[in-house]
């Protein structure tokens, strides 16, 4: 928006910027400009210093009250150092002297819009960090894990997190980061097993222009991107041996050299690593450097599998369901909790969330029945029955199918529609199978 009593200047600016994807509004007094700003969202204001209803500077603060991110560019026919300083003090973004070329004005407007875009990106990143911080909360008792997380967050020593797949190693790494001093900095996670070996060095340490074919520009690596924050290296046991020594050097010297570079760049990123493998065995087999193993494990946090913390199942279920359906509360019966306790959970906490999410998707009412998605090993079987089944004589496929259908029908009190949905077949297919197996469709 242009606020100037010179109508010719307003028309010139509008015609000069209209064809460049910028919509231009005009006002010929400060009061009219304030009224338009209250009605429309304005990004940039060209504000004349001398207006019919007062000095332009006194309208700066009211404009910012309408939109605190607005960029004000003062324009004046009486340029002076004092005027420029006063304009900046009251919140101006830039200062132009009349007469100015359209190219000069266009550059000033583009820079103001570019600054707005960067501020928007920063706001989005801040929101994402705050959301990640809110979610990086350990659920359940885990007193020893909580103690170690608090201890790790209080210093910058490397941390090694171990545990089976799906136990929540990434969550623990985020909890350490967001409880530490660098919580407002970047948290960058990378899975070492997911990056091709020939690209891993460039990803971690960056590269200079011309370092290899296709390196058209200098690119920072993940170490530099995480400077001041946290670099989380998951599946660290999959790191190639030739990169292990370079990682050790980066940890010891707190500086890295990009591919094709000659200078050392300082980095101060906290390093957190995780693995589900036995690194001690890998050291004995000479697949992992012993010195790197001890350097990464200054602090070691082992995570227990879900089967060893079944007392946390109710709280974990409540937490996951509040995330999956925040606006549609669902009901999980006590019987379902007890049935879930009987399952061995090979996929740990990740499997639990997956089962709960699937049960929400296929539910027929506000009550969910996740236990039926775990198969025959869980539906209506007690731990004693499962133990007996494990040592029983092998059964035919027809017997297994018959027992599974009966168990599912019992669980749904003979409701064929719900049983068919849980079995993953149509109701007509279920009816046909019941006839073939000599069943009447109801649980005995």
N, C-alpha and C positions, 0 to 999 in steps of 0.2 A: 504494500500500500504506500502511495505517495501522499504525504501531507504537506501541501505547499499552496500558497495563494496565487502563485503564478500558473495560470491555466495552460499556457503554452508549454511550460516545462512538464506539467503533468501529462499532457497529450503526447509529448515527444517521448517521454519515458515509457508510457503505455505502448505506443507503436513500436518502440525499439525493443521491448522485452516480450511482447505478446507472442511473437512467432518463435520463441525459444522455450516453449513449454512452461512459461511463467504467467499466471493470471495476475493482472494488475488492477487494483482498486485505487481510486483517487478521492481525496478530501481536501477542501480548501480552507479548513480551520482546525484547530486542535480539538474543539468540541465535536466536530463532525467525525474526525478520525477516531476519537474514543468511542463514539456511538457505533461506528462500523466495526471496530475491534470487538465490541460487546456482542455483535450479531454474527460475525464471521471469524473463522480461525485464520489468523494472519501470521506468516512466518517471518517476514522481513518488512521493516518500515523505513522508508526514506523520510526523515523528519527535518523540515526547514527550521532554522534557528529563529527566524522572525516571522511570526504569524499574526493575523489580524486580532486574535483574542488573547495574545500573550506571547511570552518568550517560549520557544520550542522546548527548552530544557525542562520547564516545569511540567510538561506533558509526558516526560520520559517515565517517571515512576508510575503514574496511572496506567500507562500502556503495559508496563511489566506486571502490574497487578492483574490485568486481564489474562496475560499469558507470560509466565516467567521465563519461558524459553525463547521469546521473541527476540530477534536481532535488530537493533536500531542503528541505522546509519545516518548520522547528522550531515546535513548539507547547508552551507552558508556562503553568502557573498562577502562576508567580512571575516576571513580566516585569521586566526591568531593562535599562538601557543597556549595562551590562557583559556581561550574558548575550547580548544581541543582537550585540554586537561580536565576542564569542568565537565565536558560531555562524557568523557570516559568515567569520571567519578560517579556520575548519576546513572551509569549503566549502559552507555552507548557501546556498540560493537566496533564501529568504524567511523571515519570522519572524512568527508569529501568537500572540496572547495569549488564554488562556482566561479567560472563555467568549467564543466568537466565533459570529457568525451564519453560517448556511449560505450566505447570499449572499456574505459576505466570503471564506469558504473556497472557494466555487465560483470567484470571481474570481481568487484566488491560484492555484488549480489550472489554470484556463484560461490564465493568463499564463505559467505554467511550461510548459504544452504548446505554447503559441505560440512560446516561446523555443526549444524543442526543434525545432519545424518550421523555424524560421529557421536554426538551426545545421545542420540536415540539408541545406537548400538551399545554404548556404555550403560545406558539404563536397562536395556534388555539383559545384558550380561550380569548386571547387579541383581536383577530380579531372578535370573536363573541360579546365581550363586546362593541367594537367600532361600530359594525353594529347595536347592540341593542340601543346604544346611539344615532346613527344617526336617528333611527326610533322613538325614544321616544320624539317626537315633537308634541305639541298640535296644532291641526288644527282648524282654526276658530277664532272668536274674543275672547269670554270667558275672558273678562278683569279681573273679580273677581277671577276666577279659576287660571289664570296666576299669579296674585298677591299672592294668598295663596300658590301656588307651590313654587314660589321664596322665600317666607318667610319660608316655611317648609324646603327647601333645605339649608337654611343658619344656621340651628340648628339641633340638634339630637332628638328633642321632638317627642313622638309618634304621629302618624297622623291617623285619621279615615276618610275614604272616603266613602260617601254614594251616592246612586243613583240607578235608575232602572237598570235591567239587560241590558247589551249591551251599556251602556253610556260611557265606556272607563275608568273604574276605574283602571285596570291594567296599562294602558298607563300613567295615572297620577302618579301612584306609581313609574313607571320607570323614568318618568320625574323628580320627586323629587330626586331619587337616583342618576341619572347621572348629575344632576346639583349640587349635594352636594360634600362634601370633600371626601367621600368614593366611588367616581365614579369608581375608578380602582379596587375596591374590588367586592366581589360576590353579586349578586342580586338573591335571592332565593325566588321563589313564590310557595305557596302551597295552595290548595283549601281544606279548612277544611271539606267541605261537601263530598269530594271525598275519604277521608281516613276513613276506618272502625274505629268505636269508640275504639275497643280493641287494635288497632295498633297506634292510634294517639299519645299517650304519648311517645312510643318508637321512633316514627318518629321525634317528636319535640325535645325530650331531650336526645335521645340516650340510650344505655344500655351497661352494663358490661357483660363480658363473664360469662355464667352460670346464668344470671338473670332470665331466664325462659327456658322452653324446646325449644331447637333449637337455643339458643343464643351461638353459637360456638366461637364467638370472640367479642371483644369490638368494638362497633360501635358508631361513633359520631352522634349526632342528628342535625337537621336542624339549631338549635340555634348556635351550635358551628361551623357549616359549614359557617354560615353567619357572623361570628365574624369579626368586622371591616367594614362590608358591611350592607346590608339591608335584613331583613326577611319580606316578604309580605304575610300576612295571609288573604286570600280571604274568603268570606262567614264566617266571624268570629262569626256570630250569631248561627252557627251550632256547635260550640265547646261545648262538654259535660260539665255540671256544675262542675264535680270533677276536670277537667283540668283548669277551669277558675281561680281557686285559685292558682294553680301552675304557670300559666302564669303571674298572678299579682305579685307573689313573684319574678319571674325572672325579671320582669320590675323594681320592686322596688330595688332589691338587686344586679342586673346585674350579677347574677351567677346562675348556674343550677346544679342539681344533676341528674346524669344518673340513669336509672332504675337499681336497684341492687347495686348502688354505695354508697360509704360512704363519699366521698370527694365532695366539692363544686368546680366547674370549672367556672372561670370568663368568661363572655361573654359581648362584647360591640357591639351589633348589633342594628341598628335602626329598630324599629318595625313600620310597616305600615299595617293597617287593612282596610278591605273594607266589605261592606254588602249592599244588596238590601232590607233588612228587616228593620222594625221599631224597633231599639234597645231600644228606650225609652219605647215603649209598652212592650217589652220583660222584661225590668227591672220592670215595674209595675206589670207584671204577674209573677214575680219571676223566670223567665226562664234565666235571665242573671244577673250577679252580678252588683250591682249598683256601687261599688267601682272600678271594672274593667272598667265599661262603662266610668266613668269620667277619669280614668287613660289613656285609649286608645284615648279618644277624647280631649287631650290637644290642638291639632289642628284639626279642623273639616273642611273638604272640601266637600260641596255638589255639585253634578254634575247635570246639567239640562238635561231633556230628549230631544231627537232630535226635537220633535214637538214644543218645545219652543225656538229653535234656527235654524229655517228654513232658515234664512239669510246666514247660513254657508254651505248650501247644495252645491252650486257650487264649493266652495273651497274643501269641503270634497270629492266630486266626482273626482275632478282633482287629489287630493292626492292619493285616492284609485286606480284610473286607472293607475297612474304612477307606482304604486307598482305591480299591476296585470299584466300589459303589458308594461314593461319598454322599450322594443325594437320595439313594434308594436303600435304606437299611434292610438287611436280610437277617433271617433267624437261623441259628445253628443249634440244633438240639444237643442236650447233654449226651444222648446215646451216640450221636455222630462223633463227638469229641472222644468218647471212650473207644469207638471203633477206629478212629484215626490213631489212637495210642497203640493199637495192636499191630500197626503196619511198620515194617522195618525202615522205611524212608531211605532208600539208596541214593535218591537225588537230593536229600536233605531239605533245607529251607526253600531252595528254589523250586523243588518238586511240590512242596506244600502250597506255595503261591500259585503254581500252575494248576494244581487240582482245584483249588478254591475258585480260581478265575473261570475254569471250565464249568464248574458246578453252578456258578452264577449265570453263565450263558445258557445252560440247558434247564434251568429251574422252571418249574411249573407254577410256583407260588412264591411267597416271601421266604419260605423255608427251603434251605438247600441241603443236598445229600451228597457231599463229596466222597463219602466212603464207597459208594457204588461205582465210582469212576476208577477205583483202584483194582477192580477185577475180582475173581473168585476168591483170591487169597484173603479178602477182607470182608466181603458182604456176609453179615450174620454169622461170622465165625468167631469164637472165643479164642484166646491165645492157646488154651489147652487143645481145642479142636485143630488148630493149625499145626501144633506140634505133633499130634497124632497123624495128621494128613501127611506130614513130611516123611514119616517112617512107614506109611502104609504101602500095600502092594500096588504096583502100577495099574492104572485103570484104562479102559478103552476110551477112545475119543467120544463115543456115544454116551458113555457114563459121565464123562467130564462135562459134556454139553448139557446133559439132562440135569445134573446137579447145579450147574451154573444158572440155568434158566429157572429152576425151582427156587434157588436162593434169591435171585433177583425179584421173582414174583412175591416171595415172602416179604421182602423188604418193602415192596410197594403195596402190600396187603391185597394182592391179586389184581391190581390195576394193570391191564395189559398195555395200555397206551404209554404210561410212564415207564413200565418195564422195557418195552420195545425201544424207547428213546435212550434209556440207560445202556441197553445192549448194542445200540448203534444199528438197529435194523428197523424195518417198517412193521406196523402192527399186523399186516397181512402175512408177512414172513414169519412173525412170531406165532400166529395162529396155525400156519402150516407146519411149523416145527413141533408145536404141541401135539398136533394130530399124529405126526410121524413117530413121536416119542411115546404116544399113548397117554398123554396128559390131558386133563380137562381144562387147563388154564388157570386153576386156582391153587394156592399153596396148601398142601395137606396140613 
